[in-house]
Amino acid sequence: MKASIHPYLLNFKNPAGTSRGVLRTKESFFLRIEDSGSKYGIGIGEVGVLRGLSVDDVPELEEQLDWTAANIHLGLEELYACNRSFPSIQFALEQAFSHLKNGYHHFETPFSRGEQGQSINGLIWMGSKDFMLDQIQSRLEEGFSTLKMKVGAISWADEWALLQGIRERFSASELILRVDANGAFDRSNILPVMHALATLEVHSIEQPLPSSDRKGLAELCAKSPIAVALDESLIGVFTKAEKDLLLATVRPQYIILKPSFIGGWRGADEWIDCAAAHHIGWWATSALESTVGMNAIAQWTATKGIEMPQGLGTGSLYTNNIPGPLAVKEGALWMEENVQTHWSLPAPLNTFK
């Protein structure tokens, strides 16, 4: 068995605006394992680090990637433990070892067989009012019944007008609205926003305050007229005791699971167990992975059998995404039938073939 690391730069079709800035590229690394004794011979996993946000966006990341590849003989369990501070590498290891045995189909479900789709939300990126309005129109035409709008970058008055315009066209029973603040607000201005959102029957707001303001988040969750979902707050929380403490202290209505940020499938499963103990709901979303990582997330969520719309897409944001088996149809994510068992990766990743 041997392994190698391959960097790859994903290029956005359009600049992706968030409250932390505008994204034009997304760096990923791919872990490639070769094992002639396995069913498929090759295993691919995506190291979905997001610069400026992932806890493992540190100078030691690439050194740790090289060490992991050089020690691939240690196997999944030992390498997973050795990468506790590098959750994106943990997830890549899970993917790659699973791919050796299962090809594309990490889990056996109606979704993986192309028999059933998963409901997902349509994402509205931050930008000018006209740009956001164009996205809203496109997502509605594409058949989405849940929209998630990024807020906190342009004026709140303009964001409010966009949301109000949507709700005037579609009732809460016809269209679910979510908003994602990425910690853009603070204690001094968030409550009026929350009450305004409640008048539009907005389902939830993700990370309304920065993750550093745990006390403020706890107070907000206790008095908010709409559900609060924690996202960035989960980053860097490694042990079960730390997870229990966070949830017991803040008591959000939901948590958002990004496997690349929290230790892959088993890290997400531990968060689900902790959330259940506190009667907290959850849904999963991506950390802007390519189709490789997105496929792994989508197949895992399909094993959970929950009907709540997930925050998954196909990576159609990118001009040079990895060709894969996922497609969106009428607001749902589907696995194409009769897909290949290996990723067909373009140059400069042709060494994967």
C-alpha positions in Angstrom: 0.0 0.0 0.0 1.3 3.5 -0.9 -0.2 7.0 -0.9 0.4 10.4 -2.4 -1.0 13.9 -2.0 -2.2 16.0 -4.9 -3.1 19.7 -4.6 -5.8 21.1 -6.8 -7.2 24.7 -7.2 -11.0 24.9 -7.9 -12.0 28.0 -9.8 -15.4 29.7 -9.0 -17.6 30.4 -12.0 -18.7 33.6 -10.2 -17.2 35.3 -7.2 -18.8 33.8 -4.1 -19.6 36.5 -1.5 -19.6 35.8 2.2 -19.4 38.1 5.3 -15.7 37.1 5.5 -15.0 38.3 1.9 -15.3 37.2 -1.7 -14.0 33.8 -2.8 -12.7 33.3 -6.3 -10.7 30.0 -5.9 -10.9 27.1 -3.4 -7.8 25.1 -2.6 -8.2 21.3 -2.1 -5.8 18.4 -1.7 -6.5 14.8 -2.7 -5.2 11.8 -0.9 -4.6 8.9 -3.3 -4.1 5.4 -1.9 -2.9 2.5 -4.0 -3.6 -1.0 -2.7 -3.4 -3.9 -5.2 -5.1 -6.2 -2.6 -8.2 -4.1 -2.4 -11.3 -4.4 -4.5 -10.8 -1.3 -6.6 -7.0 -0.8 -6.2 -7.2 3.0 -5.8 -8.9 5.1 -3.1 -9.4 8.8 -3.4 -10.3 11.2 -0.5 -10.6 15.0 -0.5 -8.9 17.1 2.1 -11.5 19.9 2.1 -9.6 22.6 4.0 -11.1 26.1 3.7 -8.5 28.7 4.1 -9.2 31.2 6.9 -11.9 29.1 8.5 -10.8 25.5 9.0 -9.1 24.7 12.3 -6.4 22.8 10.3 -5.6 25.8 8.1 -2.2 26.0 9.7 1.4 26.1 8.4 1.9 22.4 9.4 -1.0 21.2 7.2 1.1 20.1 4.2 3.8 18.6 6.4 1.1 16.6 8.1 -0.4 15.5 4.7 3.0 14.3 3.6 3.5 12.4 6.9 0.1 10.8 6.6 0.8 9.6 3.1 4.2 8.3 4.1 2.7 6.3 6.9 -0.4 5.0 5.1 0.6 1.5 6.1 -0.6 2.3 9.7 -4.2 2.0 8.5 -7.3 4.0 8.9 -7.8 3.7 12.7 -4.3 4.7 13.8 -4.0 7.5 11.2 -7.4 8.9 12.1 -6.3 9.1 15.7 -3.0 10.7 14.7 -4.8 13.4 12.8 -7.1 14.5 15.6 -6.1 18.2 15.1 -6.6 17.9 11.3 -10.3 17.0 10.7 -10.1 17.5 7.0 -7.4 14.9 6.8 -9.5 12.6 8.9 -12.3 12.9 6.5 -10.0 12.3 3.5 -8.8 9.1 5.1 -12.3 7.9 5.7 -13.2 8.6 2.0 -10.1 7.0 0.5 -10.2 3.8 2.6 -13.9 3.5 1.8 -13.3 4.1 -1.9 -10.8 1.2 -2.0 -13.6 -1.2 -0.9 -16.7 0.5 -2.3 -15.8 2.7 -5.3 -18.2 5.6 -5.6 -20.8 3.9 -3.4 -19.6 4.5 0.2 -22.9 3.4 1.6 -25.7 1.2 0.3 -28.9 3.2 0.3 -31.7 4.0 -2.2 -29.9 7.3 -2.8 -26.6 5.6 -3.8 -28.6 3.3 -6.1 -30.2 6.3 -7.9 -33.6 5.4 -6.6 -34.3 8.3 -4.3 -33.2 11.9 -4.1 -32.4 14.1 -1.1 -34.1 17.5 -0.6 -31.5 20.3 -0.5 -31.6 24.1 -0.2 -30.8 26.5 -3.0 -28.0 28.9 -1.9 -28.1 32.6 -2.5 -24.6 34.1 -2.3 -23.9 37.6 -1.1 -23.3 40.4 -3.6 -25.1 43.4 -5.0 -28.9 43.5 -4.6 -29.4 42.8 -8.4 -27.0 39.9 -8.3 -28.8 38.3 -5.3 -32.1 38.9 -6.9 -31.0 37.1 -10.1 -29.8 34.2 -8.0 -33.2 34.0 -6.2 -35.0 33.9 -9.5 -32.8 31.2 -10.8 -33.1 29.0 -7.7 -36.9 29.3 -7.8 -37.0 28.4 -11.5 -34.8 25.4 -10.7 -37.6 24.1 -8.4 -36.1 24.6 -4.9 -38.6 24.6 -2.1 -36.0 25.8 0.4 -33.7 28.8 0.0 -30.8 29.8 2.1 -29.6 33.4 1.7 -26.3 34.7 2.9 -26.7 37.9 4.9 -24.5 40.4 6.6 -22.5 41.9 3.7 -24.8 44.4 2.0 -27.1 46.7 3.9 -29.7 45.0 6.1 -32.4 47.1 4.5 -31.6 45.6 1.1 -31.3 42.1 2.5 -34.7 42.5 4.3 -36.3 43.8 1.0 -35.1 40.7 -0.8 -36.5 38.4 1.8 -39.7 40.3 2.0 -40.1 40.1 -1.8 -39.7 36.3 -1.7 -42.2 35.9 1.1 -44.8 38.1 -0.7 -44.6 35.6 -3.6 -44.5 32.4 -1.6 -46.0 31.5 1.8 -44.0 29.6 4.5 -45.9 26.5 3.6 -44.8 26.8 0.0 -41.1 27.9 0.5 -38.8 27.5 3.5 -36.4 30.4 4.0 -33.1 30.1 5.9 -30.5 32.8 6.4 -26.8 32.4 7.1 -25.0 35.2 8.8 -21.5 33.6 9.3 -21.2 35.6 12.5 -21.7 38.9 10.8 -23.9 40.5 13.6 -23.2 41.4 17.2 -25.2 41.7 20.4 -26.0 45.4 19.7 -27.8 44.8 16.4 -29.0 41.2 16.3 -32.3 41.2 18.1 -34.1 43.6 15.8 -32.9 41.4 12.9 -34.3 38.3 14.5 -37.7 39.8 15.2 -37.9 41.1 11.6 -37.0 37.6 10.3 -39.8 36.2 12.5 -42.4 38.3 10.8 -41.4 36.6 7.5 -41.6 33.1 9.1 -37.9 32.5 8.4 -37.1 29.0 9.5 -33.7 29.6 11.0 -30.5 31.7 11.1 -27.1 30.1 11.0 -24.4 31.5 13.3 -25.9 35.0 13.9 -23.0 36.0 16.3 -19.3 35.1 16.1 -18.4 31.7 17.6 -16.2 33.5 20.1 -19.3 35.1 21.7 -20.6 31.9 23.3 -22.3 33.8 26.1 -24.1 36.1 23.6 -25.2 33.0 21.5 -26.6 31.4 24.6 -28.6 34.4 25.5 -29.8 34.8 22.0 -30.9 31.1 21.7 -32.9 31.5 24.9 -34.9 34.5 23.6 -34.8 34.3 19.8 -38.2 34.2 18.1 -36.7 32.0 15.3 -34.4 28.9 15.5 -30.7 29.4 15.8 -28.3 27.0 14.2 -24.6 26.8 15.1 -22.1 26.3 12.3 -18.7 27.9 12.9 -19.1 27.3 16.7 -18.4 23.6 16.1 -15.0 24.2 14.5 -12.1 23.2 16.7 -14.3 21.4 19.3 -12.7 18.0 19.4 -13.7 15.9 22.4 -17.1 14.6 23.3 -16.9 16.5 26.6 -16.2 19.7 24.8 -19.1 19.1 22.5 -21.5 18.4 25.3 -20.4 21.5 27.1 -21.0 23.7 24.1 -24.4 22.3 23.4 -25.4 22.4 27.1 -24.2 26.0 27.4 -25.6 27.6 24.2 -28.6 25.3 23.7 -29.2 26.0 20.0 -32.2 24.6 18.2 -29.9 23.1 15.4 -26.3 22.4 14.6 -24.9 22.4 11.1 -22.5 19.6 10.3 -19.6 20.0 7.8 -17.7 16.8 7.9 -14.5 18.4 6.5 -14.5 20.7 9.6 -15.4 18.2 12.3 -13.6 14.9 11.6 -15.6 13.3 8.8 -18.4 10.8 9.2 -17.5 9.6 12.7 -16.9 13.2 13.9 -20.3 14.1 12.6 -21.9 11.0 14.1 -20.5 12.0 17.5 -22.0 15.5 17.2 -25.4 13.9 16.3 -25.3 11.7 19.4 -24.5 14.8 21.6 -27.2 16.8 19.9 -29.8 14.1 20.5 -29.0 14.0 24.2 -29.9 17.7 24.3 -32.9 17.5 22.0 -31.1 19.5 19.3 -31.7 19.0 15.6 -29.2 19.0 12.8 -28.6 19.0 9.1 -25.5 18.7 7.0 -23.9 21.0 4.5 -20.7 21.2 2.5 -17.5 23.2 3.1 -17.3 23.9 -0.7 -15.7 20.6 -1.5 -15.4 19.3 -5.0 -17.7 16.5 -6.2 -15.4 14.0 -4.5 -16.0 15.3 -1.0 -19.6 16.2 -1.8 -20.4 12.7 -2.8 -19.0 11.4 0.4 -21.1 13.8 2.5 -24.3 13.2 0.5 -24.0 9.4 0.7 -23.5 9.6 4.5 -26.5 11.9 5.0 -28.6 9.5 3.0 -28.0 6.8 5.7 -29.7 9.0 8.3 -33.1 9.0 6.7 -34.0 12.6 7.7 -36.4 14.6 5.6 -35.2 18.1 6.5 -33.5 19.7 3.5 -29.8 19.4 3.6 -27.3 22.1 2.6 -25.7 20.1 -0.2 -25.0 20.9 -3.8 -23.0 19.5 -6.7 -20.1 21.8 -6.8 -21.6 23.5 -9.9 -20.0 26.7 -8.5 -16.7 25.6 -10.2 -15.5 25.7 -13.8 -13.1 22.8 -13.2 -14.9 20.5 -10.8 -14.1 16.8 -10.7 -16.6 14.9 -12.9 -18.8 12.8 -10.8 -22.2 11.1 -10.3 -24.2 13.9 -8.6 -27.0 15.9 -10.2 -29.7 18.4 -8.9 -33.2 17.9 -10.2 -36.1 20.0 -9.0 -34.5 21.0 -5.8 -33.2 17.5 -4.9 -29.8 15.9 -5.1 -29.6 12.6 -7.0 -27.0 10.0 -7.7 -26.9 9.1 -11.4 -27.4 5.4 -12.1 -24.7 3.2 -13.6 -21.8 5.5 -12.6 -18.2 4.4 -12.9 -16.5 3.0 -9.9 -13.5 5.3 -10.1 -13.2 9.1 -10.3 -12.1 10.4 -13.7 -9.9 13.3 -12.7 -8.7 15.9 -15.1 -5.2 17.3 -15.5 -3.2 18.1 -13.5 -4.7 15.2 -11.5 -4.4 12.7 -14.4 -2.0 10.6 -12.2 -5.1 9.5 -10.4 -6.4 7.5 -13.3 
